[in-house]
Amino acid sequence: NNGIDPKLAPAADYFADQWHARVSDSLCFDKSLTDFIVWNLDKWTKQTGIDGWYVDNVRPVACDNIDAGRGYLLPDGRVQPTYQMFAIREHYLRVRAAFQDNGKSGKIVLHMTNHMIMPWIGAADLALDGEDHVTLPEMGKDFIDFWSPTRLRLDDQAPQGTPVTFLQEFQGNWKPEELKRVMRSYTAMTILHDVLPGANPNGQNPEVWRGRERFGIGDADVTFLPYWRKDTGIACTGTDLYASAWQKPGSVLIAAVNAGAGATTVTIHIDRTRLKLPTDCKAFDADTGKPLALTDDGAIAVPVDRHDYRQILILPPGQTPTNAEEAAR
């Protein structure tokens, strides 16, 4: 979104003074620029059948071009730049309408490394975060060393209603066992916040997807229960220990995460009554399918390595992870 080549689109040269910001190197999405893009998008969709648009680096752009309707005068005569926050939201809504007018689903993906822009994300199908904190093996670091729970909470999809996926950026010559370990760290922090751990997959850690499939994570009646809420019926205590969950009638999937400095045993407490689970429900390791001990008072204790996780599947009596997966399909 930093420019349109006038060699490819002569209109970009004609409208240069209006479309380009004066205090930043980018385009300002006013009505005329959106008209131009949507008109061309409609034509490309008819000609090629495209049904989506990926937009990179969707950051706010400042402009002080008063002649174009951007910016305003301060009392001392200086010009205060403005940001086209809602004009850009209208731009993405019109892009979506252009796809729909052509019978396309309009898959719009917006990527920004450092923040989510709420007015824009709501108009998209998928928000893509991450790409910052490139991690090399010689650093001796993993995803949780760089990305805190506080930062990941900004990607909670509840406020904007748009799912988020995340780029992990493990680069360099990783040994297979070390790459698997840091990928589990990445998986731990993302699923803890209901973020999709699949933006740039490297073939590592497919177990997480098996566990989620056994639960039926994509079902319409699934509700996310975040760790920061205290009324979910799921709790774990201890420094840097967290438990989020997903619930649907009769079953629960729990992500127990150890963001602490060393391996430990994480004890999860479930309130069967609040979760509307039968008293004789069973617990399983969601990824492996192996049974776990569930006490009469609703406690499940699982060992979790440093910066790692366990997925725990709670099922009604008579169900196992295998037949639960079949039912979910």
N, C-alpha and C positions, 0 to 999 in steps of 0.2 A: 504493500500500500504506500510505498515511498515515491511512486511516480508512474506515469504512463509515457511510453516512448513515443514522441511525436512522429517518428518515422513509420510507426505502426498505426497510429491514430492521430491524424492531423488536428483533430479537435483539441487535443491536449496542448498543442502550441497556441491555438486560437484563444483558448480559455485559461492560459497559463497564469495570468495575473489573478484570476478569480479562484482557481482550483488549488494553487499551491500556497502553503502557509508562509508567512514572512519571517517567523522567529523559530521555525523548526523545519527540518528537511522531510516533508511529507505532504500528503494531499489532505485537503479539507472537504469533507463529504457534505457539501451543501446540496440543494435541490437539483441544480443543473448537473453536477457531477453524478449524482444518483440517477437522474434521468438518462444520462449518457450510458452508464454502466448497465442499468436495468434494460434499456433498449437493446444493447448489444447482447446481453445475457439471454434475453428472449429469442434473439436471432440464432445464437449459438445452440440453444436448447432445441430449437426446431431443426437445425441443420445436423447436429451431431448426437442428440439424445442425452447429453450430459444431465446429471440429476443432483449435482452437489458442488460445493465450493469450499475449499480450504483457504483460510486467511491467516497469514503468519504475522506475528509481532503486532497485535492489535492494541497499541498503546494510545493514550490520550494525546492529542496534538494541539499545541497552543498556536494561536494566530492573532495578530493585532491589525488585520486588514479591515479597517472601519468601512472603507468603500465597498467591501464585499459583505458587510453586515456582521463582521466579527471584531470583537474588542469594543472598548468604550473609553471615554476620556475621564481621567481623574481630575479632582479640583485644581491640581497644580499644572494641568495641561499635558501630563504624560498619558500614554495610551496603555491601558490595562488589557493584556491578551485574554481571550476566552477559549474555552474548550467546547467542541461541538458534540457533547455527550449524547444528547437526545436526537440530534440530527443524524448521528451515526446509528443510533438504535432504529430510527425510521428507515435508514438505508438498508439495514439487514432485514427488517420486516418486509420491505419492498422486494428485496432479493428473494425472500421466501415466497412471496406472492407470485413472482415471475415464474418460479418453478411450478407452483401449484396450478397456475393458469395453463401450464403445458402438460398437466397430468403427471408431474414428477413429485417425488417425496420431498425433494429439497434438502439434502443432507448438508448442513452447514456446520463446519468445524472452525472454531476460533482458538488460536493459540497465543498465549502470552506467558513468558517465562516467570515473571515476578509478581503477577497479581491478576485477579479476576475483576473485570469491569461489569458490575451488576446490570446496568441498563442494557448492555449488549448481549451478555451471556444468555439472558432469558429469551432472546430471539434466535438462538442457535440450537442445534441438536446435540452437540458435544463440545465441551470446553476441554482444551488440552493445556495442561500446566507442566511445569518442570523445565528441563534442559539446562538449568543452572546447576552449579556444583558438579562439574565433570569429575569423576572419581577414578583414579588410577590405582593399580594394585600396590605400587610402592608407597602410597599414602598411608596404608594401614587403617583406612576408614571405610565405613559403610553408609548406607542411606540414612539411618537414624542418627549418625554422627552429625549430619548436615541439616536434616529436615526435622524440626521439632513438632510435637503435637499441636502447639499453639499455631505454628505456620500452616500445618495441614488442615486445621479446622476452618481456615478461610475457604477451603474447597468443598465444604459441606454443601451438598446439592439442595438441601431443603429450602434455603432462602430463594434460590433462583429456579428450581425445578428442572435444571439441566444437568445430566450426568457429567462427571469429570474423569478424565484419564490422565496419566502422569508419565512423563519421560524420566527414566532413571539415570541415564548417562554413565554407565560403567564402561569405560574405554581402556584401551591398552591390552597387554598380554596377560590376562588372568588365567591362573591354573583352574581347571574345571571345578575342583572341589571348593576353591575360594569364590569363584563366580557364583556357584550355587548358594554359598553362605550369604553373600551380600545381596543376592536376589531375594532370599528369604527375608532379609532386613527390609528391603524395599516393599515386598509384599506385605509384611507385618504392618508397616505404618500406613500404607494406602488402604488396605481393607479395613483397618481400624476406623477409618474415616469415610467408609463407603465410597472410596475412589477406586476406579478400575485399574488394576495393575497390568496393563497390557498395551501401553502406547508404543514401545519399541521392544517387543519381546525378543529374547535371545535363545529360546528353546529350553531355558532353565525353569525349574519349579512348576511343572505341569500339574503337580499334586493339588495345588490350591484350586485349580479349575475343576478337578474331579470332586473335591469335597463340596464345592459350591453347587455343582450339578446334582450331586446326591441329595442335596437339600431342596433344589428347585429354585435357585436364587432369582431366576427371571420370571417367576410366576407373578401374576397381577396382584395377588393378595399378600405379598411380602411387605413387611414394615421394618424399617431400620430402627434399631434401638441403640443410640450412641452412648458411649461411656460417660459423657459429661452430664447426662440426665440421671437423676437419683431415684426415679420412680418407675424404672423399667422391670424390676424384679430380678435383675442380674447385677451382681456386685463382686468385686475382688478388692482386697486391701493390700497395701504395700507400696513402697516408693517406686515410681516409674513402672508400675504394673497397671494394665488397662484391660477392659473387657467390653467390647461392643457386640451386638448381636442382630440377627434378622429373625423375625417371627412370622409364621403363618399358622393357620388353624392346625393344632395338634403337634407342631414341631418347631424347634428353635435351632439356629446355627449360631455358635458363639466363636468369636475371634479373641483368644487370650494372648496378649502381647507383653513381652518383657523388654522394656526399653532401658533397663538398668545396666549396671557395670559388670554383672556376672550372671552365670546361670543360676536358676533358682526354681523352686516349686511354686507354681501359681495355683491358688485355691479359688475356685469360682463358686459362688453361692447363688442358687436359683430359687425363686419363690414360685412353687408350682401353682399356687392359687392365683397369683397375679398374672402369671403367664398362661393360665388356663390349660395346664398340662395335667394329665392323669397322674395319680400318686405313684403308679407303678411304671412310669416312663423309664426309658433306658438311655444311657449315654454311650457315645462312640467317638473315636477319633475319625473326623469326617474325611481326612485325606487317605488314611489307610483302611478304614472300615473296622478297625479292631475295637472291641468293647472297652469301656472305661468304668471304673467304680463310681457309683453315685450313691451317696449315703442317704439315710432316711430323712435327714434334715436338709437335704438339697445341696451338699457340697461335692465338688469334683476337684481333685488335686492332680495336676499334671506338671511334669518337669518341662521347663522351657529354657533353651539356651539363651545366652546373651544376644540381644537384638534379634530375637526370633519370635515365633508365634506357634500356637496350636489352634486348629479349628475343631470345635467340639459340636457334635450333632446330637440333639435330644429328640428322641422318637417315641411314639406311643408303643405300648406292648405289642409284640407280634411283628413289628417292623424292624428291618435291618437296613444298613446303608445300601445294600444291593437292591432290595425290592423297593426301597424309598426312591432310589434313582430311577428305577423303571416306572414308578408311579408318577414321578415328576415329569417324565418324558410323555 
